[in-house]
Amino acid sequence: MIEKQATKKIKRCFLNPLSGFLLLAMSLAISPNTIAQTYPQNYFRSPMDIPLYLSGSFGELRANHFHTGLDIKTQGVEGQRIYATAEGYISRIRVSHYGYGLVLYMNHPNGYTTVYAHLSRFHSSIEKYIREKQYELRKEEVDLDSLPSELFVFKKGDVIAWSGNSGSSGGPHLHFEVRETATEKALNPMLFGFDVKDDIKPTIHDIKIYPLTDTSVIDGQSSERMIKATGANGKYSLVKEVKARGTVGFAVHTIDMTTGSGNLCGVYEVELYMKDSLLWKQQMQCIDFRTNRYINTHMDYLEHRDNKNSYHKSYIKGNNALDIYPVKVNNGWVTVQPGQRIKMKYLVKDIKGNVSELQFTIVSDSTKIPPAKSDPCPKSSMEEYGLFPVHWDHPNIIRFMDMEVLIPATGIYDNHCILVERHTRRKDAIAYTFRVGNSDIPVQEYMEISLPCDTLMEHLRPYAVGIYINAKGKISSEGGIYSNGHVTFRTRSFGRYSVMLDTIAPVITAVNISEGKNVSAQKELQFTVSDNLSGVKTYEAFIDGEWKLLRYKVKTGKLILNMEEEKVTTGTHSLEVRVRDERGNEALFKCTFTR
């Protein structure tokens, strides 16, 4: 009965009806035959000509986001050829120091877009076009969107780029995605039949049980409990009974692996059954980038942040806009009545059909149910202790000692009592340090913090920077603007904040160039660059007064000028390198050299 009711609630990522293609699967479980009928299985070829071994899978739990593609190993090196997986045209090109780094987006006639990220270089025609745009815009980082369909047309199997380690990549690999062109939603590439070997069943490590009301009890306590699983080869049980009373929710700690790769990957499907009826189902078929950050309420946030453990919650509490739950009867909440014994079962699946099962029983806890808690944030405590109630479903304004915090509706995932404190001013700061809540509480939307700096002299106001101070005392810039005696900035973290001045220019250090040096034997001019606080914002090079392209390697802090690419002629030349930070402080390096 539950399963029949749940079927009516299924939502999927649909293709644009105007594209004339099939809707995505509507069944509760997708069999290989259904996948073949719904997604083209022979349309896309492999993006590389080496065996596909994965270091990361679609839907894998990452910091603040689900992974939206496949991370394909490139045998530990850069420079593997990247092929167009089908005929189409390049619709977007981006060069960035962060995120996807060098990336291509390719639109195909069947309504899909493929994405190739962390590249080292593009096809020569694309390289030439990018260079022209970089000179036109006089900057290295460019994002060229909505390109004409006739500009870069490739056939299936054409080389379009070479693999690399650009952007925020932690090692050489190809990040590959398939998206719906009309919606830009990411689809699981494995649905399209790419040849990745996988005969390994998911591993289930343990489960967690969470009290969902003030009167819930788990093992005699009103706090979450973890129970380890035992077993192997797809059959698991718990090492002890689950004792609970009242309303509780569950999470399962599970990972998957693929054949021939030692990397831990994410699972495709999690189902939770109660009394043989499907209570909850998650399915990693489609991810909407607009809601991707809601992973922080889907997973056990602290377990992932602190221990890298992948717990998938099987319930919804508070603010969760994810569309990955085709079944969520009663939002996954389970209520245990006195004297009850409830049979439960987890089924965890990968996309190749390998299944693991965990069966367990909830036994009614005989512990006396505690009384409901009183208001954790009574109004009398606001002035005396700095405790403020914040709610996820409407905007919140916190005012304390002339500082202000604005949290938008749906800015957090649940209701909390936020502690705000004013601490001693740092010696290097121009404002008191304020603690705003606890960094253990994740944040969905940007909130706005205004810290008082009313004694700051006018000529220094442009240099004021909001800073975040982590648990180890390390600071990072949050930017911000001075206005009406306050520095205001946006952030998506609770924690400690203050304001500092950044009046110090970046530092440019020449690596292989000096005044009067003959650089005929060199291909490149290299510099290292660093900044004390607000961060490097712009960098430029001029040879004999003409702008030249610098490439910034953020991971090593190096600026590189390729003299062959920049067509530096023989003879004596003047060189200027200018670097500015986010507050406008500028460093200048000047010299003459001979080539």
N, C-alpha and C positions, 0 to 999 in steps of 0.2 A: 504493500500500500504506500509506504513511504517513498519507494523508488518511483512509483507511478506519479505521485504528486511532484516529486523533484524534477521529473522529466520536463514538466511544463515550464520550469524556471531556467532552463538551459539558455545561456547566451553565448554567442560565438563572434569571432572576428569575421565579418562578411566582406566579400569582394564587392566593389561598386556594381550595383545592378546594371549600369550602363555598359560595363565591360563585356557582358554576355557570357560570363564564366560561371561555373558551378558554385553554389554556396558551400561553405565549409561543413564538415561532418556534423550531423545532428544526433548521432547515437550516443548513448552513455559511455560506451567503450568503442574505440576505433580499432578494428581488425586490420591486418595487412591488406586484405582485399578492399576494405572500405577506403583506406588511404590511397591505394592505387586508383580507385575510381574517382576520388576527390581531387587529388593532386597529380600533375603530370610526372610520371616516373622516368621517362626517357628524354625529357625536354632539356634538362640541364646536364652538362658534363661536369667532371671534376674541375675545380679551379686550378689544380696543379697536376703535374705528370708523375708524381711520386705517390706511394701509398698514403691513404688518409688515416693518420693516427691523431687522436684528439688530446689536447691538454686542457680543454674546457668545453662544456656542452651548453646547449640552449637551456635557459631557465635555471642555470646554476646560481646558487646564492652568492652574491658579492656584496661588498660594502655599499650600501644605499641603492643598490639596483640588482635586478635579475640580469644575468648575462643574456644578451639578445642575439647571439650567433654561435658559430662553432669556432673554437681556437684550434687551428690545424698546425701540427708540428711541421717545421721546415728543416728537419735533420740538424738542428742546432746552428744553422748558418743563415745569413742573409743572401739575397740574390737568386732565389728560386724563381723560375718563370711563372707568372700568373696569367691564366688564360680566361678569355671571355667564356662564361659557361653556356651562353646561348647568343644568338644574334641580337643586336640591339645597339643603343647609342649611349654615350656618356652624358648623363643629365646633370651631374654635379661633381666638382673637383674641390678638394679642400687640402690646404697645407697648414698644419697647426703644430705647435710645440707640445700640446697636451691631447688627451682623449685619443682619437683614432689616428692622429699624426697625419701622414700622407694617405689619402683615402679617395677611392673612386666609387661613384654610384652609377649603375648601368640599368637603364630601362629596357624592358623586353616587350615584344608585341603581345604576349599572353597576359599582361596585367601585373607582372611582378617586376621588382627591382632587386638586383643583386649588389652587394656592398663588399668592397675589398679594402681592408684597413691595415695600418701599421706598415705600409709599403716603404721601400727604399728609393724607388724612382718609378716614373711613368714611361709609357710609350713615347718615343721621340717627338711625335707630333704634339702630344699633350705637354711634354716638357717645354717645347718651344712656345706654346700658347701661354703656359703658366708664367714663364719668364717675361713675356711681353706684358702680362698683367701686373706682375710684381714691379716692373719698371714704371708702368703707368701709374700705379698706386703708391710707388716708392715704399714698399714694405714686403717682408718675406711672407708673413702669414696672410693667406687669402682664402676666401670661401666663395666659389663661383657656382651659383645655383641657377636653375632653370635655363640650362644651356640649350641652344637650338638643336633640334633632333638631327639635323644634317651635318653638324660640326664634326663630331667624332663617332663614326659608324664602324662597328666591328662585326665580323662574322664569328660564329661559334668556333672556338679553338684558336682564335687569334691571340697573340701575346699582347696584353694591355699594360703590364707592369711587372715589377720584380719585388719579391718579398723583402721585408725588413724588420726593423725594431723601433719604428718611429712613434712619436706621441707618448702616451703613458704605458706603453708596452713594457713588460718586465723581462723580456727575452725574445729572441727571434721567433716569429710565428706569423701566420695569416689569420686575421679575424675575418670571418666570412658570414654574411647575412643574406637572407631572402626576405623581402618586404612586399606587402601589398602596395602597389604604386599609388592607388587612389587614396589610401588612408595613411600610408607610411607606417603601418603597424608591422612589427617584426613577427615572422612565422618561423616555426622550428624547421631549419633546413633539412633535418632528417626525414621530414614528411615527403620529401621529393625524391627519395631513393638513392641518396649518395652512398657510395660503397664504403661504409665504416663497419668493420667487423666487431661484433659484440655478442658473446655467448656467456657473459658473466651476469649473475643475478645481483640485484641491489643488496647492500648490507644494511641490516637494521641494528643499531647499537643500543638504543634505549628509548624510553618514552618519558614525557613529562606530563604531570597533571597539575592544572592551575585552578585555584578557587575563583569563581566568577562572581560571587556575592559575599557580603560580609559574614554571612552565616554558613558558608561552605567549610567543610572539614576534610582534610586529606591526611591519613595516618595520624590522626589526633591533633593535627596542626592546622592553622588557618593560612598556610603558606604553600607555595608550589613544591612539588616533590618529584624526584627523578627515580625511575626504577630501571635497572639494567636488563637488557635482553640477552638471552643465551641461545645458541643454535648456529647453524651454518647451512649453506646450500639451499637457501630459500625457505627454511623452516625454523621459526623462532618462537620462543616463549619467554615470559618474564621470570626473573629469579625469585619473585615473591608476589603475593596477591596485591591487587590495588584495593585499598580501603578508602572509601570516600562517603561523604554524606552531603546532601545539598546539591547545588549546581556547579558543575566543573567543566573544564575544557581540556583537550588533549593535544599533544604535539609529538611527532615522531622524529627521532634523530636517525637520518638515513643518508647514504651516499651510494654512488654507482661508479663503476669502472668500465672501460671498453677494452676489448682484446688487444694485446700488444702494447698497451700504454699503462704506465704506472700512476698516472694522474687521477685524482679524485674528481668525479664529475657529479652533476645533478641528476635527479630522477625525473621521469616524464609524468608519472601519475601516482597519486596517493589516494586511496579509498579507505574510509573508516565505516565499518558496519556495526550496528547495534541490533542484537537479536536477529541476525541474518538479513536485516534491511539496511540498504545503503543510506547512511546518515550524512556523509560528507565526501566530496570528491574535488580534488584539484587536478588540473591538467595543463601541462606546459606546451600548449599548441600555438599560442599567440600572445604577444606582449605589446601593450600600448605604452609608448614612451611617456605619454602624459601622466600615467599613473604608476610608472615603474618604481618610483621612490617609496611607494606603499609597501615595498618589501620589508621595511622596518617594522611594520605591524604584523606582517605575514609570518616572519621568522621570529625566533627568540633572539631579540636584538643583542642582549648582553652576551649570550652564549657565542654568537657569531663574532661579535667585536672582540671579546676577551679571549676566547678559546678556539675560534675558527670552527665551531661545531654547527652543523646544518640541521636545525630543528624546524620542521614545517608544522605550523599550527593548523589544527583541524577545527577551528572555530573562529568566529568574528566577534570582536568586542570593540565598540567605539567606532573609530573612523577608519574605514578600509574600502577604497574604491576600486580594488582590483577586479578584473573580469576573467579570472582563471578558475572560478568555482562553479562548474555546471550543476553541482548538487550541494546544497547547504541547508538541509532541513533544520529548522529552528536555530539557524546560524551555527550548528554544530554543538550547541549546548546540551549537556547530559545532566539530568536531575536524578539523583539517587535517593530513593525513599527508604525509611527504616525497614530493615529486614530483607531488602532486595538483593538479588544476585543477578548481575547483568552480563551476558556474554558479549564480548567485543572482538573485533577482528580488524587488523590493518592489512591491506594489500598494497604493496609498493611495486611499481612496474617501470621498466625502461622502455624506450620507444621500439626496441627490437622484440618486445614481447616476453622478456625474461621477468619472472614474477617472484617476489618474496612475500611470505605470510607470517604475521604475528598474531596469535590468538591469546586472549587473556580474559579474565573475569573481574568485574568490579563487585566488591563485597561491601555491603552497607557498614559504615563505620559507627560503632556504638558510642563513640565519644560524644559527650553532651555538646550540642550546638552552641557556640558562643553568642552572646547578645549582639545585636547590630551595633556597629561602631557609631559613636557620635560624630558630628561634623568635624573633620580634621582641620578645617580652617574657620573656626568661629570668628566673627567680626571683631571681637575684642582682642584677638591675637594679631591683627594686621599692623596696628601701630606699635604694639609692644614687642612682637617677635619678627615682624616682616614676613608673615605667612599670607599667601594670596591664593585663592581658588582660581584655577583656569579651566575652561571647558572647551572641548574640541568642536562643539557644534555652533559656537557663536564667537564673535570677536572678543578679545580680552585686552584691557588696559591696566597696566600696573604702574603706579606712581609711588616712589619711595625716596625720600631725601633728595628731592629735585631731580631724580633720574626717572626715566619713563621707558616702558616696554610695551610695544603694540604687537599682539599676536592675532593674526587673522583667523576667521572661522575656518575650520579644517586644517589649521596650522599645526596641530598636534594630533595624536592618535587616540588619546583617552583623557579623562578628567584627572587633574593632579592638584596637589597643594604645593605651590612653588615657594621656596624660601628665597628671600632677597636680603642680602647683607651688604653693608659697606665696610670694607677692610682698609687697613693702613695703606697710604699712598706709597707706591714704589719710588725709589730714588730717581729713577730715569723717566718717571711719568709726570704728567701735568694734571692728572685727575686722580681721585680716589679709585681704588679697585672695588668694583661691585661684583658680587656673586649673584648671578641670576639663575636660579634653579640648579639642577644637577645634570652634568654631562651624560649621566646614565639614561636620561629621558630623551628619546629621539625626537626630531622635529621634521615635519613634512614641508611646510611652506616657510618662506623667509619671514622672519619677524624683524621689527625695527627697534633699535635700542638708542636712546639719547642720554649721553652722560654729561653732567655739568662741568663746564670749563669757563666760568664767567670772568675769571681774572686774566685770561689770556690776552696779551697785547695784540693789537690789530695786525701788525706786520708779520706775526707768527701764525695767524689763524689758517692760512692756506697750507701750512705744514703739519697741522694736527691730524693724527691717524688713530682711529680706533684699533685696539689690539685685543686679541684673545690670548689668554694665558692657560696653558694646559696643566695637567696634574703634576708634571715634572718641572713646571716653571718656564717652559719654552714658550716664546711669544710668536705670534703670526699676525700679519696685517689684515684688518677688515675694511680698510679704506675709510670712507666717510666724508661728511661735509660739516664745516663749522657754520652755525647760524644761531643767533639770539642766545649766546652764552652756552650752547651745547654742541657737542660733536655727535652727529647722528649717522648710524651705519646699519646695514642689513646683514643678518646672519641666520644660519640654520643649525645653530648649536646653543644649548644652554651651557653655562659655565661662568668663568671669571673674565671680566672685561675691564679695560682702562683706556687711557688716551696717552699717546706719546707724541713727541715732535720728531719729524724727519727733515732735518736741514742739511743732511750729509749726502754728498753726491756719490754715485756709484764709483767703484774702483775698476779701472781698466789696466790690465797687466799684459804687456807684449810678451809673447812666447818665443817667436822666431823672427822678430823684426826690431831694428834699432836705428838710431840716427845714422844715415850714410851707408847703411849695410847694402852689400851686393846680394840680391836674392835670386840670381839667375838659376841656381841649382834647386830652387824651391818651387813647388806647385801652388802652395797656399801661404797666406799670411794668417797667423793665428794669434788670438788674444783670449785671456780669461777675463770674465767680468763678474762682479758680485755687487750686492747692495745690502745695506745694513738693516732695512726695515720694510719700506713700502713695496719694493720689488722693481726689477727692470721692466720698463714699459716700452721704450722705443730704442732703436739702435740704427745708426747710419754710418756709411763709409763714403768718403769722397777722395778720388784720385785726380789730381790736377783740377779740382773744382767740380768734377763730374760725379754724380751719384752712382754708387756701385752696390751690388747686392751682397749683404752679409747673411750668412746662415748661422743661426743660434742653436747650439746643442745644449739644451737646458739641463740634461742629465749630467753633463760634465762642466757646464758653465763656460763653454768655449764659443767664441765668435770666429768664423772662418770666412775668408775671402779667397775664392778660387781665381787665381790670376789668369788661367787659360780661359775659363768661362767669361771672365770680365774683359778679356782681350787687352791685357796690360802689355804695352809695346816695350821694346828695348829703349834704354835711355834712363835719365834721371827723372823721378816723379816726386810730387808732394802727396802726402797721405794725411787725412784727418779721419778719426773715428770718434763719433759722438754717441754717448749713452745717457739716456734720461730715465729717472725712476718715476714712480706713479705720482709723486708730489712735485715733479718738475725740476728736481735737482739734476744738473748736467755735469758729466765728466767728458773731458776732451783729451785725446791723444793725438800728437802731431809729430811727424818726422819726414825726412826725405829718404828715398832709397833708390838704388840703381838696379836695373834689370837688363 
